[in-house]
Amino acid sequence: MKRMASIAALATATTAAPGFAAAEECGEVSITEMTFASAIITTEIASFLMEQGYGCDVTRVPSDTIPALASLAENGEPDIVTELWVNSAGEAYDKLKADGVITDLTKVLDPGGVEAWWIPTYLAEEHPELTTIQGILENPELVGNRFNNCPDGGWVCSIINRNIARAYGLEEAGIEVFDHGGGETLAASLSAAYEAREPWFGYYWEPTAIMGRFDMTKVDIGPVDIEAHEANLDADVANPRPSAYPPSFVYTVATTDFVEKNPEVAELLSNISFDTDEMSALLAWKGETRASTEETAVYFLQNNKETWSQWLNDDARARLSKLLGG
């Protein structure tokens, strides 16, 4: 509790730090504050660095992917979308880019959103043959004769997974494809199995807190085949073919007008990037400590100076070093 209080106090103190001459150069900046956890943390860290390092007056705009794109198309705002999932943005994103309204600044999650089939690492270490789909098909009892699928009804991954399962003949090999009732029960099944060190085989994605909490090993289900993957979106595809999930590209984008007017801040934003598993670990820390988003951002900054200091220009680096030590 004392540690958490000290983090909160530091966050409050730094957020309240007085402005400086550079504020006139940066001015007002609007940035999305989306509903998913990784995006909220990204916005918190980016806002902190812009405010404390560059003197920006940052306004956070509650939003989500489609509303943010609609606002950009209609109003040219907000200035920055910190975590845009391209696979959810569709044609609206393509049009805004083609029209020159927005500019991609960076792949904020690298390699992006990750979807895959997994087993716990303790199971992989005990039975290395289970790290490939062929090994699982030959030893279904070692994974409990079950594939833990994401929920049916609105979850596209459920359709894709069932088509991959059909392509490989999971059920013929004695592996039940089990659709969970919701994301919570899928997570609960993984958590319960891991804590009991029991077999678990199924689908999950990251960045997520649970993937940061548990050491998981990806099952090799073959290479990415974009044509097969797109066909697998259809629940009624006649002859499904196997394909690994391609990464979901996740960008920070800004309006082209903002980039042209604020090149140094745009350069900062182009440098802010997290490994996907690093973000999962940060989400896990947040959940385990019951930290606020602000405390999580300060925790990252306190413990990753070598990373974030390289994101900044010299003046901003000096200011933030005084605030956060070093």
TITORMAR-598817 format. One record per residue (C-alpha): y, x, z; residue in one letter. Coordinates in pm, 1 decimal. Layout:
// residues N
        y        x        z guba
        Y        X        Z    A
...
//
This chain:
// residues 326
        y        x        z guba
      0.0      0.0      0.0    M
    239.8    286.2     74.8    K
    168.7    439.4   -265.6    R
    235.4    111.9   -443.5    M
    558.5     62.8   -247.9    A
    682.5    409.2   -347.6    S
    611.3    335.7   -714.5    I
    796.6      6.2   -694.4    A
   1092.3    176.1   -526.5    A
   1106.7    442.6   -796.8    L
   1093.9    181.2  -1071.1    A
   1377.3    -13.5   -908.7    T
   1586.7    296.1   -859.5    A
   1548.6    422.9  -1213.0    T
   1602.3     83.6  -1373.4    T
   1926.3     54.6  -1178.8    A
   2050.3    399.3  -1285.2    A
   2411.2    400.3  -1412.0    P
   2490.6    408.0  -1782.5    G
   2643.4    699.5  -1970.8    F
   2842.0    772.6  -2282.9    A
   2540.1    744.8  -2511.1    A
   2525.6    373.7  -2431.8    A
   2812.4    321.3  -2672.1    E
   2607.8    481.9  -2948.9    E
   2290.6    284.9  -2884.2    C
   2438.1    -47.7  -2778.4    G
   2238.9   -369.1  -2749.4    E
   1872.2   -370.5  -2849.1    V
   1633.2   -666.1  -2859.7    S
   1260.6   -603.9  -2819.9    I
    958.0   -831.7  -2805.4    T
    775.6   -902.9  -2481.9    E
    447.8  -1051.6  -2600.0    M
    176.5  -1224.5  -2402.2    T
   -106.8   -972.7  -2433.4    F
   -131.1   -704.8  -2167.7    A
   -117.5   -390.3  -2379.1    S
    193.6   -511.6  -2561.6    A
    369.9   -589.6  -2232.6    I
    303.4   -237.2  -2105.4    I
    420.1    -84.7  -2433.6    T
    741.6   -285.7  -2415.6    T
    796.4   -181.0  -2053.0    E
    756.4    188.5  -2132.6    I
    965.3    172.4  -2450.8    A
   1241.0    -21.9  -2273.8    S
   1245.6    223.8  -1983.6    F
   1279.1    522.0  -2217.7    L
   1549.8    357.0  -2427.0    M
   1750.1    253.4  -2121.6    E
   1715.7    569.4  -1912.7    Q
   1697.8    824.5  -2192.6    G
   1926.4    681.7  -2460.2    Y
   2152.5    442.4  -2271.8    G
   2047.6    132.4  -2462.6    C
   2119.4   -214.8  -2330.5    D
   1774.4   -368.2  -2381.4    V
   1705.2   -741.7  -2397.1    T
   1340.0   -848.7  -2389.9    R
   1252.7  -1148.6  -2602.0    V
    939.7  -1347.1  -2503.0    P
    738.0  -1389.1  -2821.0    S
    407.5  -1355.1  -3002.6    D
    307.5  -1227.9  -3346.2    T
    379.3  -1531.8  -3563.2    I
    698.2  -1645.5  -3379.6    P
    833.5  -1288.9  -3393.1    A
    776.7  -1267.0  -3768.8    L
    930.9  -1608.4  -3823.6    A
   1238.9  -1503.1  -3626.9    S
   1267.3  -1183.4  -3828.8    L
   1248.0  -1380.7  -4153.0    A
   1508.6  -1636.0  -4043.6    E
   1744.6  -1434.4  -3822.7    N
   1665.0  -1065.4  -3867.1    G
   1580.0  -1046.7  -3496.7    E
   1444.2   -906.2  -3269.7    P
   1526.3   -545.9  -3351.7    D
   1184.4   -416.5  -3243.4    I
    831.9   -560.1  -3234.8    V
    642.7   -315.7  -3017.4    T
    285.2   -417.0  -3094.9    E
    226.2   -597.1  -3423.4    L
   -139.9   -664.2  -3505.2    W
   -144.0   -657.6  -3883.5    V
   -465.5   -859.9  -3915.6    N
   -293.4  -1145.7  -3729.8    S
     32.8  -1118.1  -3921.4    A
    -98.3  -1203.2  -4266.9    G
    132.1  -1257.6  -4562.8    E
    443.1  -1292.4  -4345.7    A
    425.0   -923.5  -4254.7    Y
    365.1   -820.1  -4615.5    D
    664.8  -1021.0  -4736.5    K
    899.8   -882.4  -4470.3    L
    799.0   -529.4  -4570.1    K
    831.7   -600.2  -4942.8    A
   1177.4   -752.5  -4886.5    D
   1288.1   -448.1  -4687.5    G
   1351.4   -646.5  -4369.2    V
   1121.1   -437.7  -4150.2    I
   1002.2    -78.1  -4137.4    T
    675.5     47.1  -3987.6    D
    759.3    309.3  -3725.8    L
    421.0    413.1  -3590.7    T
     60.5    321.3  -3532.1    K
    121.3    234.7  -3166.4    V
   -252.0    214.3  -3092.9    L
   -470.7    482.2  -3248.3    D
   -702.6    413.9  -3424.5    P
   -595.0     53.9  -3356.4    G
   -764.8   -247.0  -3210.6    G
  -1133.7   -157.7  -3178.5    V
  -1415.0   -410.5  -3211.1    E
  -1775.5   -296.6  -3188.0    A
  -2123.7   -347.0  -3047.3    W
  -2182.0   -158.8  -2722.3    W
  -2431.1    -61.1  -2456.7    I
  -2349.9     93.1  -2115.5    P
  -2346.6    471.3  -2126.2    T
  -2604.2    491.7  -1845.9    Y
  -2842.3    301.4  -2074.5    L
  -2760.9    530.8  -2367.5    A
  -2830.1    837.5  -2153.2    E
  -3163.8    698.3  -2038.3    E
  -3265.0    577.8  -2384.9    H
  -3071.6    768.1  -2656.2    P
  -3258.1    576.1  -2925.5    E
  -3053.7    267.1  -2831.9    L
  -2735.1    420.3  -2971.9    T
  -2837.3    301.4  -3319.7    T
  -2912.5    -52.5  -3430.4    I
  -3249.4     59.8  -3563.3    Q
  -3344.4    194.2  -3221.2    G
  -3251.5   -136.6  -3062.0    I
  -3449.0   -335.5  -3316.6    L
  -3753.1   -123.1  -3236.8    E
  -3705.5   -156.0  -2858.5    N
  -3559.5   -501.5  -2791.8    P
  -3692.8   -516.3  -2436.3    E
  -3479.3   -215.1  -2339.9    L
  -3162.6   -418.6  -2398.5    V
  -3299.2   -727.0  -2223.4    G
  -3385.6   -904.0  -2549.9    N
  -3028.0  -1034.0  -2572.5    R
  -2714.6   -974.5  -2773.7    F
  -2406.7  -1092.5  -2583.4    N
  -2189.0  -1258.9  -2843.7    N
  -1829.2  -1371.4  -2808.2    C
  -1775.4  -1745.5  -2762.2    P
  -1837.6  -1994.9  -3038.4    D
  -1553.3  -2225.6  -3135.1    G
  -1241.8  -2050.8  -3260.2    G
  -1352.8  -1692.2  -3204.5    W
  -1394.7  -1536.1  -3548.8    V
  -1593.7  -1249.6  -3397.6    C
  -1869.5  -1497.9  -3313.7    S
  -1915.8  -1575.9  -3683.8    I
  -1899.2  -1210.5  -3787.5    I
  -2147.6  -1105.1  -3520.7    N
  -2395.3  -1376.4  -3615.6    R
  -2380.7  -1266.6  -3979.2    N
  -2436.2   -902.0  -3883.9    I
  -2724.2  -1016.7  -3662.3    A
  -2871.9  -1210.7  -3954.2    R
  -2835.9   -910.7  -4182.7    A
  -3029.1   -693.1  -3940.3    Y
  -3279.5   -959.0  -3833.6    G
  -3201.3   -947.1  -3461.3    L
  -3369.4  -1274.8  -3377.6    E
  -3678.1  -1182.8  -3582.1    E
  -3697.2   -864.4  -3373.8    A
  -3695.5  -1070.8  -3053.2    G
  -3328.0  -1044.6  -2961.1    I
  -3150.3  -1367.6  -2869.0    E
  -2794.0  -1400.5  -2995.8    V
  -2626.6  -1560.6  -2696.1    F
  -2284.3  -1721.3  -2738.5    D
  -2089.4  -1706.6  -2414.6    H
  -1888.6  -2005.9  -2302.5    G
  -1562.4  -1813.3  -2285.7    G
  -1410.8  -1468.7  -2272.2    G
  -1438.3  -1474.4  -1893.2    E
  -1814.9  -1522.7  -1896.3    T
  -1859.8  -1250.4  -2158.0    L
  -1665.2  -1012.5  -1933.7    A
  -1855.2  -1130.7  -1626.2    A
  -2190.3  -1062.9  -1792.6    S
  -2087.3   -705.7  -1870.0    L
  -1944.0   -648.8  -1523.3    S
  -2251.9   -785.6  -1346.4    A
  -2492.0   -582.1  -1559.1    A
  -2290.2   -264.0  -1516.6    Y
  -2261.3   -291.1  -1140.4    E
  -2637.0   -353.9  -1114.4    A
  -2707.8    -84.0  -1377.2    R
  -2908.0   -331.0  -1580.8    E
  -2944.0   -353.4  -1961.1    P
  -2653.6   -502.5  -2155.5    W
  -2601.5   -516.1  -2530.9    F
  -2318.9   -698.0  -2700.1    G
  -1977.6   -723.4  -2857.3    Y
  -1649.8   -625.4  -2695.7    Y
  -1307.5   -507.6  -2801.2    W
  -1030.9   -281.2  -2680.0    E
   -779.7   -208.0  -2552.1    P
   -898.3   -414.6  -2255.7    T
   -914.5   -345.5  -1884.9    A
  -1290.6   -385.2  -1870.0    I
  -1344.1   -121.2  -2138.2    M
  -1120.5    112.4  -1940.6    G
  -1313.1     36.5  -1623.7    R
  -1665.0     92.7  -1757.7    F
  -1809.0    383.1  -1954.5    D
  -1954.1    225.4  -2267.8    M
  -2124.3    372.6  -2575.2    T
  -2072.4    230.6  -2921.9    K
  -2387.8    132.5  -3108.4    V
  -2402.0    266.2  -3462.8    D
  -2445.8    -42.6  -3680.3    I
  -2368.4    138.4  -4004.1    G
  -2049.5    223.4  -4193.2    P
  -1756.5     -5.3  -4260.7    V
  -1804.2   -209.3  -4578.0    D
  -1482.9   -403.7  -4632.4    I
  -1633.9   -637.8  -4889.3    E
  -1927.5   -719.4  -4660.7    A
  -1696.9   -755.9  -4358.8    H
  -1476.1  -1006.7  -4539.8    E
  -1780.2  -1201.4  -4658.8    A
  -1905.8  -1213.1  -4300.7    N
  -1600.4  -1418.6  -4202.9    L
  -1777.3  -1714.9  -4363.6    D
  -2028.0  -1879.2  -4130.2    A
  -2221.8  -2006.5  -4432.0    D
  -2241.1  -1683.8  -4630.9    V
  -2578.1  -1690.5  -4805.3    A
  -2671.2  -1323.5  -4788.8    N
  -2482.5  -1147.9  -4509.9    P
  -2469.6   -770.4  -4523.5    R
  -2415.3   -532.1  -4233.7    P
  -2079.4   -371.5  -4174.2    S
  -1912.1   -211.5  -3877.2    A
  -1577.4   -360.7  -3778.5    Y
  -1282.6   -184.5  -3943.1    P
  -1004.0    -89.3  -3700.7    P
   -728.8   -348.7  -3667.5    S
   -405.2   -167.7  -3745.8    F
   -143.0   -211.0  -3473.5    V
    211.3    -99.9  -3550.2    Y
    549.3    -81.2  -3387.9    T
    794.5   -217.9  -3642.7    V
   1171.1   -245.9  -3640.6    A
   1427.2   -405.3  -3864.5    T
   1539.1   -168.0  -4136.6    T
   1898.1   -234.3  -4032.5    D
   1821.9   -117.0  -3676.7    F
   1646.6    198.2  -3804.0    V
   1945.8    289.8  -4020.5    E
   2198.8    231.2  -3741.2    K
   1996.3    395.1  -3461.7    N
   1798.7    683.9  -3613.1    P
   1744.2    868.1  -3282.7    E
   1608.9    560.4  -3105.8    V
   1396.6    481.7  -3410.2    A
   1256.8    835.5  -3392.0    E
   1170.4    779.3  -3024.8    L
    985.9    458.9  -3110.1    L
    802.6    631.3  -3394.9    S
    663.2    877.7  -3139.5    N
    537.8    624.1  -2882.7    I
    165.8    594.9  -2949.1    S
   -142.2    558.7  -2730.6    F
   -505.8    630.2  -2794.6    D
   -680.3    294.0  -2774.5    T
   -910.8    409.5  -2495.4    D
   -609.0    553.8  -2311.4    E
   -448.8    209.1  -2313.6    M
   -775.3     56.5  -2188.7    S
   -773.1    303.3  -1897.9    A
   -412.7    211.2  -1817.1    L
   -501.1   -159.1  -1818.1    L
   -796.9    -84.6  -1589.4    A
   -570.3    100.0  -1343.9    W
   -327.9   -190.3  -1345.8    K
   -606.4   -437.5  -1266.0    G
   -775.9   -227.5   -999.1    E
   -451.2   -154.3   -811.9    T
   -299.6   -500.0   -875.4    R
      9.2   -323.4  -1000.0    A
    294.4   -493.3  -1178.0    S
    374.6   -403.3  -1537.1    T
    677.3   -208.5  -1415.7    E
    465.1    -11.5  -1168.8    E
    210.4     57.2  -1443.5    T
    480.1    196.4  -1672.0    A
    610.6    423.5  -1395.9    V
    255.2    534.5  -1316.1    Y
    208.6    635.3  -1679.4    F
    539.8    821.6  -1687.6    L
    472.5   1001.8  -1359.8    Q
    129.2   1119.7  -1470.7    N
    182.0   1195.3  -1839.2    N
    498.6   1400.8  -1860.7    K
    354.1   1637.3  -2122.3    E
    295.4   1335.6  -2346.7    T
    616.1   1135.3  -2312.0    W
    846.4   1436.5  -2298.9    S
    745.2   1512.6  -2657.0    Q
    858.0   1165.6  -2762.2    W
   1221.7   1229.4  -2666.9    L
   1516.5   1423.0  -2798.4    N
   1651.2   1705.2  -2582.4    D
   1922.6   1504.0  -2404.3    D
   1692.9   1215.1  -2319.5    A
   1423.1   1456.5  -2200.8    R
   1668.3   1618.0  -1959.5    A
   1782.0   1283.5  -1819.0    R
   1431.3   1151.0  -1763.7    L
   1308.2   1477.4  -1614.5    S
   1573.6   1443.7  -1345.4    K
   1460.5   1088.6  -1269.1    L
   1086.3   1147.1  -1277.0    L
   1062.5   1508.6  -1171.4    G
    979.5   1826.7  -1351.6    G
//
